[in-house]
Amino acid sequence: MQVKFIPPKAGRCVFFDRDGIVNASPGADRYVTRWEDFHLLPEFVEALRTVRAHGYQAVIVTNQRAVARGLVSVAEVEAMHRYLRDLLLKSYSLDLLDVACCPHDVGECDCRKPSPGMLKAMALKHGLDLAASWMVGDAETDIEAGQRAGCRTIRVNGGEAASKADWRVAAMKDLPDLLEQVLCSPDIS
């Protein structure tokens, strides 16, 4: 897909959950604790290309409970995110504005999704307009965080489960086309 590059629109962002959206999900109650187990999804690369081509910033917001459980350190998670950013830039000429990570367990903070804390912190840090932004995730906690922050939302892989998302796609392969549709429509974005 060839899309003409558009300079960033002031304050507009697409927030992405990580596991299951950016990289292959390790499965329920399993965690990516090493870069060797981080498998970048090609569909995410295409989604990111679409987002950046339409002038939106891109930020990953991820709960990383494995840190609270002692399975990986904050430094190791940050190193994985540096490797990811380097890979995207060097191999695909794509950039991320930032990566926000909640290392806490349930009930320990106000940043863990479904709380909107990470999105609000990124908005404050980078001057993002949450009302002009989107949250993309594969769990209802991602959708709730996005909506509580004031973003529009897209649920991926929701199956038959009920969702409060503004939009849904069955699989990551469908996300780039939906983003192309919603990010270029003046009535939607």
Secondary structure, DSSP 4 states (H G I P E B T S, - for coil): ------PPPTT-EEEE-SBTTTB----TT----SGGG--B-HHHHHHHHHHHHTT-EEEEEEE-HHHHTTSS-HHHHHHHHHHHHHHHHHHH----SEEEEE-PPTTS-SSSTTSSHHHHHHHHHHT--GGG-EEEESSHHHHHHHHHHT-EEEEES-TTS----SEEESSGGGHHHHHHHHHH-TTT-
